[in-house]
Amino acid sequence: MNTAAGGCGWTAVSNAAWLTVTASASGSGSGTVNFSVAANNTSEPRTGTMTVAGSTFAVDQAGNTNSTVQFASAGVNVNESEKKVQFTISRSGSSALVSFVGYATSDGTADRRRDYTQTLGTLSFGVGETSKTVTVFITDDTFVESPETLTVALSNPTGTTLGAQRALTLTIISDDTSNGPNPVDAATFNSQYFVRQHFVDFLNREPDTAGLNFWTNEIESCGSNQQCRELKRINVSAAFFLSIEFQETGYLVYRMYKTAFGDTTSPNVSGTVPIARLAEFIPDTQQIGQGVQVGIGNWEQQLEANKNAFALEFVLRQRFLSAFPLSMTPTQFVDKLNQNAGGVLSTNERTQLINELTGNNTSVGRASVSRKVAEDADLRQNEKNRAFVLMQFYGYLRRNPDDPQDTDFRGWKFWLDKLNQFNGNFVQAEMVKAFITSTEYRQRFGP
C-alpha cells in the first residue's frame, strides 16, 4: 500500500487482529506500507480496515469452509477372536459445515462371506464434528488360515474433499492353530456364537446382554434333547427376521424399494423377483437402525427420526427422481407408488395421500407419502414371504440369490413356492432349517 506524496507525517493502523502491519507503520512523505492477512479458519466472511495517513481502506476476506477427510492410519491389524475392529475417519480443516463421505469394504484375500461382514454406507459429519468411527465385524471361524486382508475405501465426498489416506488395509490374523469343530454344526453347536452371529447378520450390531442371554437360553433350555434343540435353533433363527427391530428397519427398506421401483425379472424364473440388491440393502438398513435397540432407551423416538431422515434422503436420490420427476402431479405420484406396490391402497387411502401431497408438494411431502405407502398393512402382508426368502440369502449366505454359486433366482423361487405351499409356515416348509444346515452357511464358520 502506497502512502500519499508530500512531507507530512503519517501512521498505518489496523482495526483487526488478523490484519497486521508488517513494515512501515509510520513515516513522512511517500512510503510503502506492508501488511499481512491471517488465514480465516471460520466459515464466516469478515471485514477489517487499515487507516493510513488519515485514509481508511476496507479489507474483505471470505469464510473458509474447506476440509479434508481421510483415515487416521494406513492399516489396522485385528485378531479373529476380537470379532470386530473399529477405525477412525478424521476431518481436518473447517468443521463449520455438514459434510458426507461414503465408505465400503472390498475383498483382498479375505472373503466378505466367510472372513468378515461386508460394510458400506455414508458418514455424516455434523457442524463441529471432526471424527467418525466405522465398525467391521470379523468372523471368528475355526479354520487355520494365513493373515488375510481387505480394503476399506472412502468415496463420493460432499462438502469436503478426500485426503491422501483415502484407503485403509485391514489385516485379519487367525487365532486357530488347528482346524477346530464347526460352532454351528449340531454335534458341536455353540448357542451363544450362533445367536451373536444373528445379531450381526440381521440387525447389523453387537447383541445387547439381555437379548443375547434370552435367545441363548431359548436353545439351552432343551438340555441334551436334540430334537428340541433343532426346533429351537430354527425358531430362534427365524425370530430375527420376525423381530420388531428387523421388521421396522430391513423389511421397511425392502418395501421402500418395492414401492419406488416395483419388481424385476430373472432368467429361468417365472413371474417377478425383488428389485432390491444387497449392496443397497446393507447401508440403508444400517441407516434406519442406527442407535436403535428395541426396548432400550428412547428407541422409538430414535427409530422414528431415522425413518424420516431415510425417507427424505431416499426421495432425493437421482434414481428416485428419475422415476418420479418433480413435474409429476400428486395424483400421478401416488398412483405410480400404488401401482408398484401392487395396488394396495384403498380408495380412501389413495385420496388421503393425494390430498396430503397436494397440500405439501415438497421433498418432505413426497417422503411422507412414500413412507406411508411402504408401511401399508396390505403391502406388509403381501410381501412377507417374498422378503422372508430373500433375507435367507442376505442374512445367512451374505449374497444376492443370483450371485455365485447361483446365476439366477431359481433358488429363491423354489423356497418361495415351498413357503407359500405351507402358508408361510417356515418350520413345515423346512426353509430356515435348510439354510442354517447348508454347506454354504456352515463353511462361513468352520470345516
Secondary structure, DSSP 8 states (H G I E B T S, - for coil): -B--SSS-EEEEEESSTTEEEEE-SEEESS-B-EEEE----SSS-EEEEEEETTEEEEEEE-----EEEEES-SEEEEEGGG-EEEEEEEEEE--SS-EEEEEEEEESSS-TTTTB---EEEEEE-TT--EEEEEEEB---S-----EEEEEEEEEEESSEE-S--EEEEEEE---SS----TTSGGG--HHHHHHHHHHHHHSS---HHHHHHHHHHHHTTTT-HHHHHHHHHHHHHHHHHSHHHHTTHHHHHHHHHHHH-EE--TT-SS-EE---HHHHHHHHHHHHTT--TTSSSHHHHHHHHHHHHHHHHHTSHHHHHHS-TTS-HHHHHHHHHHHHTS---HHHHHHHHHHHHH--SHHHHHHHHHHHHT-HHHHHHHHHHHHHHHIIIIII-S-TTSTT-SSSHHHHHHHHHHHHTTT-HHHHTHHHHHHTSHHHHTTT--
